[in-house]
């Protein structure tokens, strides 16, 4: 017989290496074949379902004086090395089934109670032969009994047969140890393993219990035939005794049957009597239910009739029109003394109309003829009252405004500025505020014509007040007119700029806004309240909040319609309010424009301060009722910006006219004048007008620099001189302002860069004019050094040592005279004497740098030639 894989020591070592990380000891390893199947059925190997070689290894681990047993499934990797594939804990083993469908009996399955899905087909393990199967299963059962103290269920194999097989196949185990080199051989471990296999499946205690049970029967069971005869005799004796007992009890049975028959007759009689009583009781129940139903219907009818009478009484009370209210609504007066009765009549009419609508009125009453007739009568009454009240209010608004316009004392007059006062007008209007609330509740469409009538009348009054105030404001303001020509070049650079104080112009404009903007905001807010718009009112700056009862715009009333309060404003209401405010205030902006244009003619720069004043008022108007006032201020700001832009454009044209003049030298006239202009503009800045001024700076300076470049290009000979003198003048005149104004600082740095570039170009021209041969010789050497070596240059045409000596002699003999000539040429063309020292220093430094480069080239190319040293030239320049 071939050797079993369980005895393969190499296989066991490979298994120990594979599970080395678990620190477990392998006690048995054996090769198997794995396939799939279900409990009680063998798996058929088909296409793509070949059996896979696996190795089953049983291992143990000691932990806290307790032994744990594991079953490892190992597979072969691509390199033929064993690696773990599955791990089972033997404490979860519940079933061992040997498949009967396998004729060889070598296939079995192991069932574990902790598998996640019992529906998945468990693996089938097929051994090489019966001996390997029995050896593995016996080892598993022994482990379960010794370590876990229990046995799993065994199906498909006789445990007794396995015990007999174990007894027959367990060889004698030698107890002695072969000692070699002081170490025990591996055969000891193998023998220990086989001793474990030979253990019986029945323990010694169980065997003793079975012997004691069999010893109860004192019989000779050594002979089976004698034991069988004895059992037959005892069975016949028991059957005979049972038959005898039955025959003796027959009279007692008859007596019991008679008693049962009598009891059955009594029960039948009682059942018949109960059926009769049940029929009678059912008839009585039906009679009682019928009586109760009729009684309940009568009670319900009585309650309903009573409730109906009460509801009809209430309805009749609603439908009754008091005579005093009817007279007031159809023909009453709207004088102030009668307004209380009118308000009471309106409140009654509003309440009755609401009570006849859902959900106040039950829908079942809505189609009653009396209700429909009364609703039609009330609608007619409502229409009559709304028409009469609307006509009265339109005439009343017109009469109030006509009375105020006819009285000249309400307006500004010559020598007297009159602040508009609408307190009396608003007081009279408040008398009818509650009436307007009720008119809105009765008919929202009636408010449109009323709002137009009010706006049309009040617009005449506001425009008259603004026109008279603006005319008197301009007439009473005394200010000298400043020139609008700031940067014109035809009058010479010493133009005297008029520095007259024109602050009264800005003060007049601010006074106009201070008087009329709060007035217009108050009128807008009052109009929003008075004409029942569902938007938030506006509290002007410094006035009490809207919730303060002392606010002049608070009408002292509450909204009648809960849906019209300011917290539930709608887009449609806001749109209607803006349209009405346009009708109320339209045209008044012309008087503001007139003040702006007047201020511009006196001093265009006052547009800056007026822009800041306007911006401050714009930021203060935030409520919905001030919507058109914000539009008015925006239009004013645009007008001021347009006027200031006009001034800037005209000044730019004045700058551009400089380029058309005859040839100019020295500092252009608009350079110092711009500094004066910028200083004045900075003095006028207020609030948010910084951006306006910065934009003007950008446009001014852009045109100035562009014009300067064009003038310089007209005469290339003196272009750099013109540029450097004017950029220097620009920096000198704006030095202080550039330190505090970021926009001017940016252009200051731009002018500084342009100045340096012009200086560099001009100085280079002067130096090359005196020392052209010297530096031209150096440039030729530098160009050749890119193509040939320095040693070859002295042998080139025109670059020999003799040529060098000629150049040095012609340029550096009497070098002090050449340098003096440079200074005179630099001085000759400059008109700004204060620039000469700094330019001469730049010139000496530039010449010294160029000569230093020339000296280095000579030392490198012509090492044997001597020229004046750099130090000598530096000392010579220092003395001049």
C-alpha positions in Angstrom: 0.0 0.0 0.0 1.2 3.5 -0.9 2.4 5.6 2.0 -0.3 8.0 3.3 0.3 11.7 2.9 -0.5 12.1 6.7 3.0 10.6 7.3 4.7 13.1 4.9 7.0 15.1 7.2 7.8 17.6 4.4 4.1 18.3 3.9 3.7 19.0 7.6 6.7 21.4 7.6 5.3 23.2 4.6 2.0 23.6 6.4 3.7 25.0 9.5 5.5 27.5 7.3 2.2 28.6 5.7 0.5 29.3 9.1 3.6 30.4 10.9 2.1 33.8 11.6 -0.7 32.2 13.7 1.8 30.6 16.2 -0.2 27.3 16.0 1.2 23.8 16.1 0.3 21.4 13.2 -0.7 17.9 14.5 -2.0 16.4 11.3 -1.7 17.3 7.6 -3.2 15.3 4.6 -3.8 15.9 0.9 -7.5 15.9 -0.3 -9.4 16.9 -3.4 -12.1 19.7 -3.1 -15.4 19.8 -5.0 -18.9 21.3 -4.5 -22.2 19.7 -3.6 -25.2 19.8 -1.2 -26.0 17.8 1.9 -26.9 14.3 1.2 -25.9 14.4 -2.5 -22.6 14.0 -4.2 -21.3 16.7 -6.5 -20.9 15.8 -10.1 -17.8 17.1 -11.7 -18.6 18.7 -15.0 -17.1 21.1 -17.5 -15.3 23.9 -15.7 -15.9 22.2 -12.3 -12.7 20.0 -11.9 -11.7 18.9 -8.4 -9.0 21.1 -6.9 -6.1 19.8 -4.9 -6.0 21.0 -1.3 -4.3 20.2 2.0 -6.2 19.9 5.2 -4.2 20.6 8.4 -5.4 20.3 12.0 -3.6 22.6 14.4 -3.8 23.4 18.1 -3.0 26.5 20.2 -2.5 26.7 23.9 -4.0 29.9 25.5 -4.5 30.5 29.2 -4.4 26.7 30.1 -7.0 26.1 27.4 -6.4 24.3 24.1 -8.1 25.5 20.9 -8.3 23.4 17.8 -8.4 24.7 14.1 -8.9 23.2 10.7 -6.8 24.9 8.0 -7.5 24.6 4.2 -4.4 25.3 2.2 -4.0 25.6 -1.6 -1.0 25.6 -3.9 0.1 29.0 -5.4 1.5 29.4 -8.9 4.9 28.6 -7.6 3.8 25.4 -5.9 4.0 26.9 -2.4 1.3 26.3 0.1 -0.7 29.3 1.2 -3.8 29.6 3.5 -7.1 29.6 1.8 -9.7 29.0 4.6 -9.8 28.6 8.4 -12.4 26.8 10.5 -12.7 26.5 14.2 -13.5 23.0 15.3 -15.6 24.2 18.2 -18.2 25.2 15.5 -18.2 21.7 13.9 -21.7 20.2 14.2 -21.9 17.5 11.5 -19.7 15.0 9.7 -21.5 13.4 6.7 -20.0 10.6 4.5 -21.7 10.7 1.1 -23.4 7.4 0.3 -23.7 8.3 -3.4 -19.9 7.9 -3.7 -19.3 4.1 -4.2 -15.8 4.4 -2.9 -17.0 6.0 0.4 -14.0 8.4 0.3 -16.0 11.6 0.0 -17.4 13.5 3.0 -18.6 17.0 4.0 -18.1 19.0 7.3 -20.9 21.2 8.6 -20.2 24.3 10.7 -22.8 26.3 12.6 -21.2 29.7 12.0 -21.2 29.9 8.2 -22.8 33.2 7.0 -24.9 31.6 4.3 -26.2 28.1 4.7 -27.6 28.2 1.2 -24.1 28.1 -0.3 -23.1 24.6 -1.3 -20.5 23.3 1.2 -17.2 21.9 -0.1 -16.8 18.1 -0.5 -13.5 16.5 0.4 -12.4 13.4 -1.3 -9.6 11.2 0.1 -7.3 8.8 -1.8 -8.7 5.8 0.1 -10.8 4.6 3.0 -7.9 4.4 5.4 -7.0 8.1 4.8 -10.7 9.0 5.3 -11.0 7.1 8.5 -7.7 8.4 9.8 -8.7 12.0 9.3 -12.2 11.6 10.7 -11.1 9.7 13.7 -8.5 12.4 14.5 -11.2 15.1 14.2 -13.6 13.2 16.5 -10.9 12.6 19.1 -9.9 16.2 19.0 -13.6 17.3 19.5 -14.0 14.9 22.4 -10.7 15.6 24.2 -10.5 19.3 23.6 -14.1 20.4 23.3 -15.8 17.7 25.4 -18.4 16.8 22.8 -18.9 14.9 19.5 -20.4 16.2 16.3 -23.3 14.4 14.6 -21.9 11.6 12.4 -24.0 10.5 9.3 -23.3 7.9 6.7 -20.7 5.8 8.7 -20.9 3.4 11.6 -19.0 4.6 14.6 -18.4 1.0 15.8 -16.9 0.2 12.5 -14.5 3.1 12.8 -13.6 2.0 16.3 -12.9 -1.5 15.1 -10.8 0.0 12.2 -8.9 2.1 14.6 -8.1 -0.9 16.8 -7.0 -3.0 13.9 -4.9 -0.3 12.2 -3.1 1.0 15.3 0.3 -0.6 15.6 2.1 -1.2 18.8 3.8 1.9 20.0 7.3 1.6 21.5 7.7 3.6 24.6 11.4 3.9 24.6 13.2 6.9 22.9 16.0 6.7 20.5 18.6 9.1 21.8 21.1 10.3 19.3 23.5 13.2 19.9 21.6 14.1 23.0 18.3 14.8 21.1 15.0 12.9 20.7 14.3 11.7 17.1 11.2 12.7 15.1 9.9 9.1 15.5 8.8 10.0 19.1 6.5 12.8 17.8 5.1 10.4 15.2 4.4 7.7 17.8 2.7 10.1 20.0 0.4 11.0 17.1 -0.5 7.4 16.5 -1.3 6.8 20.2 -3.9 9.5 19.9 -5.5 7.8 17.0 -6.0 4.5 18.8 -8.2 5.9 21.6 -11.7 4.3 21.9 -14.8 6.2 21.1 -16.5 5.0 24.4 -14.9 6.1 27.6 -14.1 3.8 30.5 -16.9 5.3 32.7 -19.5 4.8 29.9 -18.3 1.2 29.5 -18.7 0.5 33.3 -22.3 1.9 33.2 -23.3 -0.4 30.4 -21.9 -3.5 32.3 -23.8 -2.5 35.4 -27.1 -2.2 33.4 -26.7 -5.6 31.9 -25.8 -7.1 35.3 -29.3 -6.3 36.6 -30.7 -9.2 34.6 -29.6 -12.3 36.3 -29.6 -14.7 33.4 -27.2 -16.6 31.4 -27.0 -14.7 28.2 -24.2 -16.7 27.0 -26.6 -18.9 25.1 -28.9 -16.9 22.7 -31.5 -19.7 22.3 -32.2 -20.0 26.0 -32.5 -16.2 26.3 -35.0 -16.1 23.5 -37.2 -18.9 25.0 -37.3 -17.0 28.3 -38.5 -13.8 26.6 -41.3 -15.6 24.7 -42.6 -17.2 27.9 -42.8 -13.9 29.7 -44.6 -12.2 26.8 -47.4 -15.0 26.8 -47.9 -14.5 30.5 -48.4 -10.8 30.2 -51.0 -11.2 27.3 -53.1 -13.8 29.3 -53.2 -11.5 32.4 -54.5 -8.6 30.3 -57.4 -10.7 28.7 -58.5 -12.0 32.2 -58.8 -8.4 33.6 -60.9 -7.3 30.7 -63.5 -10.1 31.1 -63.9 -9.5 34.8 -64.8 -5.7 34.3 -67.9 -6.2 31.9 -70.8 -5.6 34.4 -69.2 -2.3 35.5 -69.0 -1.2 31.9 -72.7 -1.8 31.3 -73.7 0.2 34.4 -71.6 3.1 33.2 -73.2 3.0 29.7 -76.7 3.2 31.2 -75.8 6.3 33.2 -74.4 8.0 30.2 -77.6 7.3 28.2 -79.8 8.9 30.9 -77.5 11.9 31.0 -77.7 12.3 27.2 -81.6 12.4 27.4 -81.5 15.2 30.0 -79.0 17.2 28.0 -81.3 17.0 24.9 -84.3 18.3 26.9 -82.3 21.2 28.3 -81.0 22.1 24.8 -84.6 22.3 23.5 -85.7 24.6 26.4 -82.8 26.9 25.9 -83.6 27.2 22.1 -87.2 28.3 23.0 -85.9 30.9 25.5 -83.4 32.2 23.0 -86.1 32.9 20.4 -88.2 34.8 22.9 -85.2 36.9 24.1 -84.3 37.8 20.4 -87.8 39.1 19.8 -87.7 41.2 22.9 -84.2 42.6 21.9 -85.6 43.6 18.5 -88.5 45.4 20.1 -86.3 47.3 22.5 -83.9 48.4 19.7 -86.8 49.6 17.6 -88.1 51.7 20.5 -84.6 53.2 21.2 -84.1 54.1 17.5 -87.5 56.0 17.3 -86.6 57.8 20.6 -83.2 58.9 19.4 -84.6 60.2 16.1 -87.1 62.3 18.0 -84.4 63.7 20.3 -82.1 64.5 17.3 -85.0 66.2 15.5 -85.7 68.3 18.5 -82.0 69.4 18.9 -81.7 70.1 15.2 -84.9 72.2 15.2 -83.6 74.2 18.1 -80.2 74.8 16.5 -81.8 75.8 13.2 -84.0 78.4 14.9 -80.9 79.9 16.6 -78.9 80.0 13.3 -81.9 81.6 11.5 -82.2 84.2 14.3 -78.5 85.0 13.9 -78.8 85.2 10.1 -81.8 87.5 10.4 -79.8 89.7 12.7 -76.9 89.8 10.2 -79.3 90.7 7.3 -80.9 93.6 9.2 -79.6 97.0 8.1 -79.8 99.7 10.8 -81.6 102.8 9.6 -78.9 105.2 10.9 -76.1 103.4 9.1 -78.2 103.3 5.8 -78.8 107.0 6.0 -75.1 107.7 6.7 -73.9 105.6 3.8 -76.3 106.8 1.2 -76.5 110.5 1.9 -74.5 111.6 5.0 -72.0 114.4 5.0 -68.2 114.0 5.0 -67.5 117.0 7.2 -64.9 116.5 9.9 -67.6 116.6 12.6 -69.5 113.7 10.9 -66.4 111.5 10.3 -67.0 109.4 13.4 -70.4 108.3 12.2 -69.1 107.6 8.8 -66.3 105.4 10.2 -68.8 103.5 12.3 -71.0 102.9 9.3 -68.0 101.7 7.3 -67.0 99.3 10.0 -70.5 97.9 10.2 -70.7 97.5 6.4 -67.3 95.8 6.3 -68.2 93.4 9.1 -71.5 92.5 7.5 -70.0 91.9 4.1 -67.3 89.6 5.6 -69.9 87.7 7.7 -71.7 86.9 4.4 -68.6 85.3 2.9 -66.9 82.0 3.5 -65.7 80.9 6.0 -67.8 83.2 8.2 -71.0 82.0 6.5 -71.8 78.3 6.1 -71.7 77.4 2.4 -75.2 75.9 2.7 -76.6 79.4 3.5 -75.0 81.0 0.5 -77.7 80.0 -2.0 -80.6 81.0 0.2 -82.7 83.7 -1.6 -82.9 86.0 1.3 -79.1 85.9 1.7 -78.5 86.6 -2.0 -81.0 89.5 -2.0 -79.5 91.0 1.1 -75.9 90.6 -0.3 -77.0 92.5 -3.5 -78.5 95.2 -1.4 -75.3 95.6 0.6 -73.2 95.6 -2.6 -75.3 98.5 -3.9 -74.9 100.3 -0.6 -71.2 99.8 -0.7 -70.9 101.0 -4.3 -72.9 104.2 -3.5 -70.8 105.0 -0.5 -67.4 104.4 -2.3 -68.5 106.6 -5.2 -69.6 109.5 -2.9 -66.4 109.2 -0.7 -64.0 109.1 -3.7 -65.6 112.1 -5.3 -65.4 114.1 -2.0 -61.7 113.2 -1.4 -60.6 114.2 -4.9 -62.2 117.6 -4.6 -60.9 117.9 -1.0 -57.3 117.3 -2.1 -57.5 119.8 -4.9 -59.0 122.5 -2.7 -56.3 122.1 0.0 -53.5 122.5 -2.5 -55.2 125.4 -4.4 -55.6 127.2 -1.1 -51.9 126.9 -0.3 -50.7 127.9 -3.8 -52.8 131.0 -3.7 -51.2 132.1 -0.4 -47.7 133.5 -1.3 -46.6 133.5 2.3 -46.1 129.7 2.0 -43.2 130.2 -0.5 -39.8 131.8 -0.5 -39.7 135.5 -1.5 -37.0 138.0 -2.3 -34.7 138.3 0.6 -36.4 135.5 2.5 -35.8 131.7 2.2 -38.9 129.9 3.3 -38.7 126.3 4.5 -41.7 124.4 3.2 -44.1 123.4 6.0 -46.7 120.7 5.3 -47.7 120.0 8.9 -51.1 121.6 8.5 -51.7 119.8 5.2 -50.9 116.4 6.7 -53.0 117.2 9.8 -56.1 117.8 7.6 -55.4 114.7 5.6 -55.1 112.5 8.7 -58.8 113.2 9.4 -59.6 111.0 6.4 -57.0 108.3 6.9 -59.4 105.8 8.5 -61.9 106.5 5.7 -59.2 105.5 3.2 -58.5 102.3 5.1 -62.2 101.4 4.9 -62.4 102.3 1.2 -59.5 100.0 0.5 -61.2 97.2 2.4 -64.5 97.8 0.6 -63.1 98.3 -2.9 -59.4 98.2 -3.7 -59.9 99.5 -7.2 -61.2 102.9 -5.9 -57.8 103.8 -4.5 -56.1 104.2 -8.0 -58.0 107.4 -9.0 -57.7 108.8 -5.5 -53.9 108.3 -5.5 -53.6 110.0 -8.9 -55.7 112.9 -7.7 -53.6 113.3 -4.6 -50.3 113.1 -6.5 -51.4 115.5 -9.2 -52.4 118.1 -6.6 -49.4 117.8 -4.4 -47.0 117.7 -7.3 -48.0 121.3 -8.2 -47.3 122.4 -4.7 -43.9 120.7 -4.4 -42.7 122.0 -7.8 -43.8 125.6 -6.9 -42.0 125.4 -3.5 -38.8 124.0 -5.1 -38.7 126.5 -7.9 -39.2 129.5 -5.6 -36.7 128.2 -3.1 -34.0 127.5 -5.8 -34.5 130.9 -7.4 -34.1 132.8 -4.1 -31.2 130.5 -3.1 -29.2 131.4 -6.2 -30.1 135.1 -5.9 -29.1 135.3 -2.2 -25.7 133.5 -2.7 -22.8 135.8 -3.4 -19.7 134.1 -5.0 -16.9 135.2 -7.4 -16.7 133.2 -10.6 -13.6 131.1 -11.0 -12.1 130.6 -14.5 -12.9 127.4 -16.4 -9.6 127.7 -18.3 -7.0 126.0 -16.1 -4.5 124.4 -18.4 -4.5 126.7 -21.5 -1.0 127.4 -22.7 -1.5 130.6 -24.7 -1.4 132.9 -21.6 2.1 131.9 -20.5 3.3 129.9 -17.6 2.9 132.6 -15.1 -0.9 132.7 -15.4 -2.5 134.0 -12.1 -5.2 131.5 -11.0 -8.2 133.1 -9.3 -8.3 131.5 -5.8 -11.6 133.1 -4.8 -13.6 131.3 -2.1 -16.6 129.6 -3.7 -17.6 127.4 -0.7 -20.9 129.3 -0.6 -21.9 127.5 -3.8 -21.5 124.1 -2.2 -23.2 125.3 0.9 -26.1 126.5 -1.2 -26.4 123.1 -2.9 -26.2 121.3 0.5 -28.9 123.6 1.9 -31.1 122.7 -1.1 -30.7 119.0 -0.4 -31.0 119.5 3.4 -34.3 121.2 3.1 -35.9 119.2 0.3 -34.6 115.6 0.5 -36.1 115.0 4.0 -39.2 116.8 2.9 -39.6 114.5 -0.2 -38.8 111.5 1.9 -41.4 112.5 4.5 -44.0 113.1 1.8 -43.2 109.7 0.2 -43.5 108.0 3.6 -46.7 109.8 4.4 -48.2 109.0 1.0 -47.3 105.3 1.5 -49.2 105.3 4.8 -52.0 107.6 3.9 -52.8 105.8 0.6 -52.6 102.3 2.3 -49.6 100.8 0.4 -48.4 97.6 1.9 -44.7 98.5 2.1 -42.4 99.7 4.8 -42.3 103.4 5.6 -39.1 105.4 5.9 -37.8 107.2 8.9 -35.4 109.9 7.7 -31.9 110.2 9.3 -32.1 111.5 12.8 -35.9 111.1 13.1 -37.7 108.6 15.3 -38.0 105.0 14.2 -41.0 103.8 12.4 -42.4 102.1 15.4 -42.2 105.4 17.5 -45.6 107.0 17.8 -44.0 110.4 17.7 -43.1 109.9 14.0 -44.8 112.6 11.9 -45.7 110.0 9.3 -47.5 107.7 11.7 -51.2 108.0 11.1 -52.1 106.5 14.4 -54.2 103.8 12.8 -53.9 100.0 12.3 -54.4 98.2 9.1 -58.0 96.9 8.8 -57.0 94.1 6.3 -54.6 91.7 7.9 -53.2 90.9 4.6 -52.1 94.5 3.9 -49.7 95.0 6.8 -46.1 96.1 6.1 -44.7 92.6 7.1 -46.6 91.0 4.1 -45.7 93.5 1.4 -45.9 92.3 -2.2 -44.0 93.1 -5.3 -47.2 94.5 -7.0 -47.8 96.9 -4.1 -44.2 98.1 -4.3 -44.5 98.6 -8.1 -47.7 100.6 -7.7 -46.1 102.7 -5.0 -43.1 103.6 -7.2 -45.5 104.6 -10.1 -47.5 106.8 -7.7 -44.3 108.4 -6.3 -43.2 109.2 -9.9 -46.5 111.1 -10.4 -46.0 112.8 -7.0 -42.4 114.0 -7.5 -41.9 114.1 -11.2 -40.6 117.4 -12.5 -39.0 118.6 -9.3 -35.6 117.4 -10.4 -35.4 120.3 -12.9 -35.0 122.8 -10.1 -32.2 120.7 -8.6 -30.5 120.6 -12.0 -30.7 124.4 -12.2 -28.8 124.7 -8.9 -26.1 122.2 -10.2 -25.7 124.1 -13.5 -25.5 127.4 -11.7 -22.8 126.1 -9.3 -20.8 124.7 -12.3 -20.8 128.0 -14.0 -19.4 129.7 -10.9 -16.7 127.1 -10.1 -16.6 123.8 -12.1 -14.4 122.2 -9.3 -17.4 122.5 -6.9 -18.8 119.5 -8.7 -16.5 117.4 -6.6 -17.9 118.6 -3.3 -21.5 118.4 -4.6 -20.9 114.8 -5.7 -19.8 113.9 -2.2 -22.8 115.6 -0.7 -25.2 113.8 -3.0 -23.5 110.4 -2.4 -24.0 110.9 1.4 -27.7 111.4 0.9 -28.0 108.4 -1.4 -26.5 106.1 1.2 -29.0 107.3 3.7 -32.2 106.3 1.8 -32.8 102.6 2.2 -36.6 102.1 2.9 -39.1 101.1 0.2 -41.0 104.4 0.4 -37.9 106.4 -0.6 -37.5 104.6 -3.9 -38.2 107.6 -6.2 -36.1 109.9 -3.9 -33.1 107.5 -4.5 -33.8 107.8 -8.3 -33.9 111.6 -8.0 -30.5 111.6 -6.1 -29.0 109.2 -8.7 -30.1 111.5 -11.5 -28.5 114.5 -9.6 -25.3 112.5 -9.2 -25.3 111.7 -12.9 -25.8 115.4 -13.7 -23.0 116.4 -11.5 -20.7 113.8 -13.0 -21.6 114.8 -16.5 -20.8 118.5 -15.7 -17.5 117.5 -14.1 -16.7 115.3 -17.1 -17.4 118.2 -19.3 -14.9 120.3 -17.4 -12.3 117.5 -17.6 -12.8 117.1 -21.3 -12.4 120.9 -21.9 -9.2 120.9 -19.8 -7.9 118.0 -21.8 -8.6 119.9 -25.0 -6.7 122.9 -23.6 -3.7 120.6 -22.9 -3.8 119.1 -26.5 -3.8 122.6 -28.0 -0.2 123.0 -26.7 1.1 120.7 -29.4 -0.2 123.0 -32.2 1.9 126.0 -30.9 5.3 127.0 -32.2 8.4 125.1 -31.2 8.5 125.0 -27.4 11.4 124.6 -25.0 11.6 124.3 -21.3 8.8 123.3 -19.0 5.4 123.3 -20.6 2.8 125.6 -19.0 0.3 122.9 -18.1 2.7 121.0 -15.8 2.8 123.5 -12.9 -0.8 124.5 -13.5 -2.0 120.9 -13.1 -0.3 120.8 -9.7 -2.3 123.8 -8.7 -5.5 122.2 -10.1 -4.8 119.0 -8.3 -4.3 120.8 -5.0 -7.6 122.6 -5.4 -9.4 119.3 -6.3 -8.0 117.6 -3.2 -9.4 120.4 -1.1 -12.9 119.8 -2.5 -13.1 116.1 -2.0 -15.9 115.0 0.4 -17.1 111.5 1.2 -17.4 109.2 -1.8 -16.0 111.6 -4.5 -12.5 110.1 -4.3 -13.2 107.9 -7.4 -14.5 110.8 -9.4 -11.3 112.8 -8.8 -9.1 109.8 -9.4 -10.7 109.2 -12.8 -10.1 112.9 -13.7 -6.4 112.5 -12.7 -6.1 109.5 -14.9 -7.5 111.3 -17.9 -5.6 114.6 -17.2 -2.2 112.9 -16.8 -2.7 110.5 -19.7 -3.4 113.5 -22.0 -0.5 115.5 -20.5 2.0 112.7 -21.1 0.7 111.9 -24.6 0.9 115.6 -25.5 4.4 115.9 -24.0 5.6 113.0 -26.2 4.1 114.5 -29.3 5.7 117.9 -28.6 9.1 116.2 -28.0 8.8 114.3 -31.3 8.5 117.5 -33.3 12.3 118.2 -32.8 14.3 115.0 -32.4 17.4 117.0 -31.5 16.0 118.4 -28.3 13.4 115.7 -27.6 15.2 114.2 -24.6 15.8 117.6 -23.1 12.1 118.5 -23.3 11.1 115.2 -21.8 13.6 115.2 -18.9 12.8 118.9 -18.0 9.1 118.4 -18.0 9.1 115.0 -16.2 11.4 116.6 -13.5 9.0 119.5 -13.2 6.0 117.1 -12.9 7.8 115.3 -10.0 8.8 118.5 -8.2 5.3 120.0 -8.4 3.4 116.9 -7.3 5.8 115.5 -4.7 3.7 116.4 -1.7 0.4 115.3 -3.2 1.9 112.0 -4.5 2.7 111.1 -0.9 -1.0 111.1 0.1 -2.8 110.3 -3.2 -2.2 106.7 -4.5 -3.3 107.5 -8.0 -0.9 110.5 -8.3 1.8 108.3 -6.7 1.5 105.8 -9.6 1.9 108.5 -12.2 4.8 110.0 -10.1 6.7 106.8 -10.4 5.9 106.6 -14.1 7.3 110.1 -14.6 10.4 109.2 -12.6 11.1 106.2 -14.9 10.6 108.3 -18.0 12.9 111.0 -16.6 15.7 108.5 -16.0 15.3 107.1 -19.5 15.5 110.6 -21.1 18.5 111.5 -19.0 20.3 108.3 -20.0 19.7 108.9 -23.7 20.7 112.6 -23.6 24.0 111.9 -21.6 24.9 109.1 -24.0 24.6 111.5 -27.0 26.8 114.1 -25.3 29.5 111.5 -24.4 29.6 110.0 -27.8 29.8 113.4 -29.4 33.2 114.1 -27.7 34.6 110.6 -27.5 33.1 108.9 -30.5 36.4 107.4 -31.9 37.4 106.0 -28.5 34.2 104.2 -27.8 33.6 103.2 -31.4 37.0 101.4 -31.3 35.9 99.6 -28.1 32.6 98.6 -29.7 34.4 97.0 -32.7 36.5 95.0 -30.3 33.4 93.8 -28.4 31.8 92.7 -31.6 34.8 90.7 -32.8 35.1 88.9 -29.4 32.0 86.9 -30.3 33.6 85.3 -33.3 37.4 85.2 -32.7 39.8 84.8 -29.8 41.2 87.9 -28.0 44.7 87.0 -29.2 43.7 87.3 -32.9 42.0 90.8 -32.5 45.3 92.9 -32.6 46.0 91.4 -36.1 42.6 92.5 -37.6 42.4 95.4 -39.9 42.0 98.7 -38.1 42.5 97.2 -34.6 46.3 96.9 -34.4 48.3 98.3 -31.6 49.2 101.3 -33.8 45.5 102.0 -34.4 44.9 101.8 -30.6 47.7 104.4 -30.0 46.2 106.7 -32.6 42.8 106.5 -31.1 44.1 107.0 -27.5 46.2 110.0 -28.6 43.4 111.7 -30.5 40.7 111.1 -27.7 42.6 111.2 -24.4 45.3 113.9 -25.1 43.8 117.0 -23.6 41.0 115.0 -22.1 40.2 117.8 -19.7 39.3 120.0 -22.7 36.9 117.3 -24.0 35.3 116.9 -20.6 34.9 120.7 -20.4 33.3 120.7 -23.8 30.8 118.0 -22.5 29.8 120.2 -19.6 29.3 123.3 -21.9 27.1 121.3 -24.3 25.0 119.9 -21.4 24.6 123.4 -20.0 23.9 125.0 -23.3 20.6 123.2 -24.0 19.1 123.2 -20.5 16.5 125.9 -19.6 16.1 124.5 -16.0 19.4 125.5 -14.3 18.5 123.5 -11.1 18.8 120.2 -13.1 22.4 120.9 -14.3 24.2 119.6 -11.1 22.4 116.3 -11.0 22.7 115.8 -14.8 26.5 116.6 -14.7 26.9 114.0 -11.9 25.1 111.4 -14.0 27.2 112.4 -17.0 30.5 112.0 -15.2 29.4 108.6 -13.7 28.3 107.3 -17.1 31.5 108.4 -18.8 33.6 106.8 -16.0 31.7 103.5 -16.4 32.3 103.5 -20.2 36.0 104.3 -19.8 36.4 101.6 -17.2 34.9 99.1 -19.7 37.4 100.4 -22.4 40.3 100.1 -20.0 39.5 96.4 -19.2 39.2 95.6 -22.9 42.7 97.1 -23.6 44.2 95.3 -20.6 42.8 92.0 -22.0 43.5 92.5 -25.8 46.6 94.7 -25.7 48.3 93.8 -22.4 51.6 95.6 -23.3 50.0 99.0 -24.2 49.5 101.7 -21.6 46.6 104.2 -21.4 45.6 106.6 -18.7 44.2 104.7 -15.7 40.7 104.8 -14.5 41.9 106.4 -11.3 43.5 109.3 -13.1 40.3 109.9 -15.1 38.2 109.7 -11.8 40.5 112.3 -10.1 40.3 114.5 -13.2 36.5 114.4 -13.2 36.4 115.1 -9.5 38.3 118.4 -10.0 35.9 119.7 -12.7 
